[in-house]
Amino acid sequence: MSRTVSPATAFAGIAAVFAAFFFAAGAPTPLLSLRQQEWGFPAGTLTVAFSVYALGLLVALLVAGSLPDHIGRRPVMLAALYGELVSMLAFLAAPDITWVIVARTIQGLATGLATSAFSPAIAEHAPDHLKKLAGGLAGASVAGGLGIGALLTGAAVQFTPDANTLIFGILTAVMVLGIVFVSFTAETAVQRPGALRSLTPRLGLPAHIRAEFLAGLPMQIAGWMFPALFLGLSPAVLRLHFGLDGGLVAGFTAFLGPFAAAVAGFVFARHPARRSTLIGASLILTGMILVLLGVTETWLPAVWIGAVLGGIGFGGTFGGQLRLIAPHVQAHQRAGVFSGIYTAAYLSFGVPVIIAGQLAPRWGLIPTLQSYAATVIIQAVLLRRDAAAQPAPTRSAPRPAAVPGRLLSDRQQS
């Protein structure tokens, strides 16, 4: 289009549209608990319905994660919005859990496309004085959207007769508006040949950032398992262990950690990235211990306090990881690098919850939750150790390297 919005408007609007994807991703948390009571499907199916979203997202990242570096950001953003629109309509019409699982899969695929394109677009549209904020804003859009989506949907479940129609009707309209807005934004990437070849699953990790990426893997595991606990497992814990089945309490419990992470991302953005990661690891560790204590003692306030502390830690570690890596990546490598980061993130977000959902009927809900918490604690300890030992990054001349199928470990250049 010949007319486009200003870069500052595009920066704010694209960040808001990106957050809407994750609002939509957080919305099913209270609704799935309600549907489980209405439709009578087992807990294992509930966790599959929650986590298949993350698996669909991973497929999109692995296959199309570098596509925006070849055909541009805007076409991929628009494709993601159209896919998300289809998933919202599927949620609106869903008569049973099979439809919900299909809708979640489409939603994951659309969000994966969105992640590969919106994340670099936010950074590239950012005004010069907000460049440092851009990486934190992308992370805050993810966490804040998940939390607010769960909270408002929980309130709708509690206080309205048809929360599903209300929430997904509004989100359908939001996606239509997002399509219109993105159509009027300028393209920020230069088209490059090799678009079809880029669809071969690979993670584009330049050699000089691989050591930093690998050192941050415990953060990805601990950080993303923490909100997944609340978004995927907390409704069952609240209903079966605490005897609470209200939509608002489920939404509020799921909201606390991700929203705290979003706010913390902005606060930590003012501090050195390495220090943010180190403090964040300590807070994830403390928060998970408090959550475990609260569940064991059936003391909900401890769970909520732990959720806030762990969420703050998640915001510090994830935002810090993005800020450690993003300045050392060239423009044509950004989509592939962000795809690598989010691939690790969403494996940690989705797979452990599926495993926990399958183990809970055999082990019992609380022993399964304790094992899940122990995994988070171990990864947080590893992250704190590695963050303290890792040297401060130095800006290197980037050397592009697409790494098909696996991550290769190189010594970070100095």
CORWO-V12118 format. One record per backbone hydrogen bond with DSSP energy under -1.0 kcal/mol. CO is the residue of the C=O (numbers start at 0). NH is the residue of the N-H. Records with the same first field share a line. If there is no record, write none. Layout:
CO: NH + NH
This chain:
5: 9
6: 10
7: 11
8: 12
9: 13
10: 14
11: 15
12: 16
13: 17
14: 18
15: 19
16: 20
18: 22
19: 23
20: 24
21: 25
22: 26
25: 28
27: 31
28: 32
29: 33
30: 34
31: 35
32: 36
33: 37
34: 38
35: 39
41: 45
42: 46
43: 47
44: 48
45: 49
46: 50
47: 51
50: 54
51: 55
52: 56
53: 57
54: 58
55: 59
56: 60
57: 61
58: 62
59: 63
60: 64
61: 201
63: 66
65: 68
66: 69 + 70
69: 191
72: 76
73: 77
74: 78
75: 79
76: 80
77: 81
78: 82
79: 83
80: 84
81: 85
82: 86
83: 87
84: 88
85: 89
86: 90
87: 91
88: 92
89: 93
95: 99
96: 100
97: 101
98: 102
99: 103
100: 104
101: 105
102: 106
103: 107
104: 108
105: 109
106: 110
107: 111
108: 112
109: 113
110: 114
111: 115
112: 116
113: 117
114: 118
116: 120
117: 121
118: 122
119: 123
120: 124
126: 129
127: 130
129: 133
132: 136
133: 137
134: 138
135: 139
136: 140
137: 141
138: 142
139: 143
140: 144
141: 145
142: 146
143: 147
144: 148
145: 149
146: 150
147: 151
148: 152
149: 153
150: 154
151: 155
152: 156
153: 157
154: 158
155: 159
161: 165
162: 166
163: 167
164: 168
165: 169
166: 170
167: 171
168: 172
169: 173
170: 174
171: 175
172: 176
173: 177
174: 178
175: 179
176: 180
177: 181
178: 182
180: 183
181: 184
183: 4
193: 197
195: 198
196: 199
202: 204 + 402
205: 208
208: 212
209: 213
210: 214
211: 215
213: 216
215: 219
216: 220
217: 221
218: 222
219: 223
220: 224
221: 225
223: 227
224: 228
225: 229
226: 230
227: 231
228: 232 + 233
232: 236
233: 237
234: 238
235: 239
236: 240 + 241
237: 243
245: 249
246: 250
247: 251
248: 252
249: 253
250: 254
251: 255
254: 258
255: 259
256: 260
257: 261
258: 262
259: 263
260: 264
262: 266
263: 267
266: 269
267: 270
271: 275
272: 276
273: 277
274: 278
275: 279
276: 280
277: 281
278: 282
279: 283
280: 284
281: 285
282: 286
283: 287
284: 288
285: 289
286: 290
287: 291
288: 292
289: 293
290: 294
291: 295
292: 296
293: 298
298: 302
299: 303
300: 304
301: 305
302: 306
303: 307
304: 308
305: 309
306: 310
307: 311
308: 312
309: 313
310: 314
311: 315
312: 316
313: 317
314: 318
315: 319
316: 320
317: 321
318: 322
319: 323
320: 324
321: 325
324: 327
325: 328
329: 332
330: 333
332: 336
333: 337
334: 338
335: 339
336: 340
337: 341
338: 342
339: 343
340: 344
341: 345
342: 346
343: 347
344: 348
345: 349
346: 350
349: 353
350: 354
351: 355
352: 356
353: 357
354: 358
355: 359
358: 361 + 362
359: 363
363: 367
364: 368
365: 369
366: 370
367: 371
368: 372
369: 373
370: 374
371: 375
372: 376
373: 377
374: 378
375: 379
376: 380
377: 381
378: 382
379: 383
380: 384
381: 385
382: 386
383: 387
384: 388
385: 389
398: 206
400: 204
402: 202
